[in-house]
Amino acid sequence: LLATANAYNGWQALVERRFANGFSFQISYTFSKQMDAINYLNPADPLPYRSISANDRPHHVGVAAIYELPFGKGRALLSGAPTPVRQIVSGWQLGTVINSWSGSPLSFGDIIFNGDIKNIALPGGQRTVQRWFNTNAGFVTAPGQRLVNHLFAGPLYYSGIRSGSINTTDISVLRYISLRENIRLQIRAEALNAFNHPNFAPPNTTVTSSAFGTINTEATFTRIIQFGVKLLF
């Protein structure tokens, strides 16, 4: 009999301004906790081990906004400008999407640890890609000292020891050009991860590795700039 379960608890707050006068935005905040019972610590265990989920992200903040620039015909500014000027300044729209997530809990697997778990996590000002957590907190790193036959007591993931947060900002610039009564041309430029913010992948948690505690990859892509043209009818 295979028994698996997971549980998700949380609450969300949302502030929204619907599109009016050329502007709209939405700000959301989610606080949550996700637990899993999908893995067995030992082959002979009767039930899966209940622990914090690898996908647990306690905090998430999301922001989305759209702003139509107030220039051109029927707008607050330059509505009476010469036709060539109105054609240039009309139809522009700015947009942004911002997201921030908590980091994921780390797992060290079946290890020998002789110390205080509270000493593993480092303060934010001391964490670096070369030393994300305190590797000298009590980890037994020598391969020859690994136990062969024993019962693993967990935990699988450590809620208080996490990878870095993920933060992204996407920015878009759009322009709509009226070709005919029901036909518009959309020209857009987008910058994904516009500020080229580094988001680090989880550190190496293999205690016998020479790279233990270090980070050597990123979790997200570097800045991407793309352009597009769309005909709307």
Salt bridges, closest charged atoms under 4 A:
ASP56 OD2 - ARG162 NH2 2.52
GLU68 OE1 - ARG75 NH2 3.14
ASP110 OD2 - HIS150 NE2 2.93
GLU190 OE2 - ARG188 NH2 2.70
